[in-house]
Amino acid sequence: MIQEAPETVLVSSHAVSCDGGEGALGHPRVYLNLGSDNRVECPYCDRLYLFDASAPKAA
């Protein structure tokens, strides 16, 4: 079985939250801080968040 690569999300903040994005099929919301390498991976769904100063601001 081929597994899809985790999603990569560009963010303009060094603090993000992740809930899996699947509604009831997601996971508990976790708050994550990007490290000195400007990246963090969600421990539940492996979604990768990368800092990009030009990324749109979250609403």
Steps between C-alpha positions, in 0.01 A plus 500: 500500500636841401468764769448866406763752601397722793363843415735801517355833616676835467431728798595857590505441876736305724203357695236282331214271595408175329181292530556271205264702281262207458214619721379211715766278341786729604688490829506707821616857436865547590699823516848486355796739491732507202856435604819681409492321165163669424307174479289269714324170433167409659546195723154368406465540124860580391384823331810715452485873576769721344555869575469732201476873574307551175234237583146635547407589858253262668154645560 
